[in-house]
């Protein structure tokens, strides 16, 4: 067997804190999970493409945003898994003691039986 891949084929822009605004929503399926220097991340194949800096993307990455992690924990999850379906909406912002606002989220995760143990 032979396998080939390119970094560019796996790249998906991060939905960082600056991306999120109240009412912004994403919906899709987790296709990959990976670790970054900031913690676990997931790549989500979106049901509907979104625009970031006037470019359209079908896949995006979401990382270790504190508000996102807190919403996952409130849902009873420690991490996303490959094949999870996720709906996430920014519901507002809260001040933090670190001098920047934290994005708050409402999330719903549907975990399918084929979801494997890979975490994000």
QUIGIPE-V606624 format. One record per residue. N is the residue number from 1. PSI is psi in degrees with one decimal (NA if undefined). OMEGA is omega as a letter, one per 30 degrees, with the letter a starting at -180 (999 if undefined). NEAR is the number of other ideal C-beta (glycine too) atoms within 10 Angstrom. Layout:
n->[N,N]
psi->[PSI,PSI]
omega->[OMEGA,OMEGA]
near->[NEAR,NEAR]
//
This chain:
n->[1,2,3,4,5,6,7,8,9,10,11,12,13,14,15,16,17,18,19,20,21,22,23,24,25,26,27,28,29,30,31,32,33,34,35,36,37,38,39,40,41,42,43,44,45,46,47,48,49,50,51,52,53,54,55,56,57,58,59,60,61,62,63,64,65,66,67,68,69,70,71,72,73,74,75,76,77,78,79,80,81,82,83,84,85,86,87,88,89,90,91,92,93,94,95,96,97,98,99,100,101,102,103,104,105,106,107,108,109,110,111,112,113,114,115,116,117,118,119,120]
psi->[147.0,136.9,142.6,147.4,158.9,141.5,-43.1,-29.4,-20.3,-6.9,136.0,127.8,144.5,137.9,84.1,179.7,-34.9,-24.4,-39.1,134.5,157.1,129.9,-10.2,132.3,149.0,146.9,130.8,-166.5,135.2,122.2,-26.8,152.9,144.8,162.9,139.1,177.4,-18.6,1.4,-165.8,145.0,159.3,145.1,129.9,125.1,112.9,144.7,-29.9,126.8,153.7,160.8,133.3,121.1,48.8,17.8,145.1,136.0,137.8,-24.5,139.9,160.8,143.1,134.6,-140.2,44.9,130.6,-46.3,-35.7,-44.9,-41.7,-40.4,-40.4,-46.6,-38.5,-27.7,-3.0,17.2,146.1,-23.8,161.6,158.7,155.7,136.0,-3.6,145.6,132.3,139.9,126.8,133.4,134.4,123.1,-6.4,-167.1,147.5,141.5,148.2,168.5,-7.3,2.3,5.0,154.7,145.7,129.3,135.1,148.4,151.0,127.2,154.6,131.0,129.4,118.2,116.4,153.1,-29.0,0.2,125.3,-177.2,0.1,129.3,158.1,NA]
omega->[l,a,l,l,l,l,a,l,a,a,l,a,l,l,a,a,a,a,a,l,l,l,l,a,l,l,l,a,l,a,l,l,a,l,l,l,l,l,a,l,l,l,a,l,a,l,l,a,l,l,l,a,l,l,a,a,l,l,l,l,l,a,a,l,a,a,l,l,l,l,l,a,l,l,l,a,l,a,l,l,l,a,l,l,a,l,l,l,l,a,a,a,l,l,l,l,a,l,l,a,l,l,l,a,l,a,l,l,l,a,a,a,a,l,a,a,l,a,l,999]
near->[2,3,4,5,7,7,6,6,7,13,10,19,14,17,23,13,17,8,18,24,10,11,9,15,12,21,14,22,16,24,15,16,19,14,12,12,6,10,12,18,20,25,22,25,13,15,12,9,13,17,8,14,7,5,9,8,15,13,16,20,20,24,20,14,21,14,22,24,17,15,21,19,11,11,12,7,16,9,18,26,19,19,16,22,17,20,15,24,17,21,16,15,16,11,9,11,5,8,6,9,14,17,23,18,25,14,19,12,18,11,14,12,5,8,16,10,8,16,16,24]
//
